[in-house]
Amino acid sequence: QVQLVESGGGLVQPGGSLRLSCVASGSIFSIYDMNWYRQAPGKEREVVATINSAGTTSYADFVKGRFTISRDNAKNTVYLQMNSLKPEDTAVYYCKAGIKNRFGDRNYWGQGTQVTVSS
């Protein structure tokens, strides 16, 4: 059906940068909102940033001014540029996409990519 595959996570020092990517593939007619979420150990999953099909973005307060979400509709890909990373940004980052295909409309999730911010 549909697969979302994240990449770009890793270990980075405080103040550093990472760029996450998430590619959607499979049976896709169109993609609506694309989101990045994160989940730290012992905490609930929380939304980080959202971008709709027109390119309008929104961010959680804790990443405003540091993270930038973007998408390439031709490549079915969403990105998350993360700058000025802090230890509290350590989490597994997941992408989610609202996708229309021959099965209807539904949300799909990626498997997650680990981001660790530590000196």
C-alpha positions as CSV (number, residue, x, y, z in Angstrom):
1,Q,0.0,0.0,0.0
2,V,1.9,3.0,1.4
3,Q,5.2,3.3,3.1
4,L,6.8,6.2,4.9
5,V,10.5,6.0,5.5
6,E,12.4,8.5,7.7
7,S,16.1,9.1,7.6
8,G,18.7,11.6,8.8
9,G,18.6,10.9,12.6
10,G,21.7,10.5,14.6
11,L,23.9,11.8,17.4
12,V,24.7,15.5,17.5
13,Q,26.2,17.8,20.0
14,P,24.1,20.6,21.6
15,G,23.8,23.6,19.3
16,G,24.3,21.3,16.3
17,S,22.0,20.6,13.3
18,L,20.3,17.7,11.6
19,R,18.0,17.4,8.6
20,L,15.4,14.7,8.7
21,S,13.7,13.3,5.6
22,C,10.6,11.2,5.1
23,V,9.7,9.7,1.7
24,A,6.2,8.4,1.0
25,S,5.9,5.6,-1.6
26,G,3.3,3.2,-2.9
27,S,-0.3,3.7,-3.8
28,I,-0.7,7.5,-3.6
29,F,-3.1,9.8,-5.4
30,S,-2.5,12.8,-3.3
31,I,-0.9,13.8,0.0
32,Y,-2.7,16.3,2.3
33,D,-1.0,17.4,5.6
34,M,2.5,16.1,6.4
35,N,3.6,16.2,10.0
36,W,6.6,15.5,12.2
37,Y,6.0,14.1,15.7
38,R,8.4,13.1,18.4
39,Q,8.4,10.8,21.4
40,A,10.9,10.9,24.2
41,P,11.3,8.0,26.6
42,G,8.5,8.0,29.1
43,K,6.6,10.7,27.4
44,E,3.7,10.9,25.0
45,R,4.1,11.5,21.3
46,E,3.8,15.2,20.5
47,V,3.5,17.1,17.3
48,V,6.5,19.1,16.3
49,A,5.5,20.7,12.9
50,T,2.9,20.5,10.2
51,I,2.8,21.5,6.6
52,N,-0.2,21.3,4.3
53,S,-0.4,20.7,0.6
54,A,-0.2,24.5,-0.1
55,G,2.9,24.9,2.0
56,T,1.4,26.5,5.0
57,T,3.3,25.6,8.1
58,S,2.8,25.5,11.9
59,Y,5.1,24.7,14.7
60,A,5.1,23.7,18.4
61,D,6.2,26.5,20.6
62,F,9.2,24.6,21.8
63,V,10.8,24.5,18.3
64,K,9.7,27.8,16.8
65,G,12.7,29.7,15.4
66,R,14.9,26.5,15.5
67,F,13.1,24.0,13.2
68,T,11.9,24.4,9.7
69,I,9.5,22.0,8.0
70,S,9.3,21.8,4.2
71,R,8.1,19.5,1.5
72,D,8.8,18.5,-2.1
73,N,5.5,17.4,-3.6
74,A,7.1,16.0,-6.7
75,K,9.1,13.6,-4.5
76,N,6.4,12.9,-1.9
77,T,8.9,14.0,0.7
78,V,8.8,16.1,3.8
79,Y,11.9,17.5,5.6
80,L,12.6,18.8,9.0
81,Q,15.6,21.1,9.3
82,M,16.6,21.2,13.0
83,N,19.0,23.8,14.2
84,S,20.3,24.9,17.6
85,L,19.5,21.4,19.0
86,K,19.1,21.0,22.7
87,P,19.4,17.8,24.8
88,E,15.6,18.0,25.4
89,D,15.1,17.5,21.7
90,T,16.3,13.9,22.1
91,A,13.5,11.6,20.9
92,V,12.4,9.3,18.2
93,Y,11.0,11.4,15.4
94,Y,8.1,10.2,13.3
95,C,6.5,11.5,10.2
96,K,2.8,11.2,9.4
97,A,1.0,11.9,6.2
98,G,-2.6,12.1,5.2
99,I,-2.8,10.2,2.0
100,K,-5.6,9.6,-0.6
101,N,-5.3,6.4,-2.6
102,R,-7.5,3.8,-4.1
103,F,-8.3,2.6,-0.6
104,G,-9.6,6.0,0.5
105,D,-8.2,8.7,2.8
106,R,-6.2,7.8,5.9
107,N,-3.1,8.7,7.9
108,Y,0.1,6.8,7.5
109,W,3.1,6.8,9.9
110,G,6.8,6.1,9.4
111,Q,8.8,3.8,11.6
112,G,10.7,6.6,13.3
113,T,14.3,7.8,13.4
114,Q,16.3,8.4,16.6
115,V,17.7,11.8,17.3
116,T,20.1,12.1,20.3
117,V,21.5,15.5,21.4
118,S,24.4,15.0,23.8
119,S,27.9,16.1,24.4
